[in-house]
């Protein structure tokens, strides 16, 4: 049986996989939410954004990524902190720099969440991308 925090994350991953954007994603996040991505192939300098930035980015993401899927391997929970190990797969929907539409993407992710009032307050992730076919 899933814990309440695990259920929120499962619902978030399902919503993203189904193509949710805007308010369809905002419901999972605390108003003071912050998302931090540490340096990776896709974000060499890392990236930090507020809830408003995440919501705005969801519309762009829906245009460039399709068929997203989250395969959760491990969940470790300690109070309001949750660590998740997962594999993210997706297909590029439209050309993204030198990556052409139709290219599959695979990332092995370690994501760490802090919850407040039953919502995600902070997400920090380490995304390890598999080599991208070009």
GIFENLIN-V668777 format. One record per backbone hydrogen bond with DSSP energy under -1.0 kcal/mol. NH is the residue of the N-H (numbers start at 1). CO is the residue of the C=O. If there is no record, write none. Layout:
# GIFENLIN-V668777
nh co
NH CO
NH CO
This chain:
# GIFENLIN-V668777
nh co
7 3
8 4
9 5
10 6
11 7
12 8
13 9
14 10
15 11
16 12
17 13
18 14
19 16
20 15
24 21
25 22
26 22
27 23
28 25
29 26
30 120
33 30
34 121
35 49
36 123
37 47
38 125
40 43
46 43
47 37
49 35
54 50
55 51
56 52
57 53
58 54
61 57
62 58
63 60
64 60
65 61
66 91
69 89
71 87
73 85
74 85
76 83
78 81
81 78
82 113
83 76
84 111
85 74
86 109
87 71
88 107
89 69
90 105
91 66
92 103
93 64
96 99
99 96
102 92
103 100
105 90
107 88
108 128
109 86
110 126
111 84
112 124
113 82
114 122
115 80
116 119
119 116
120 28
121 114
122 114
123 34
124 112
125 36
126 110
128 108
130 106
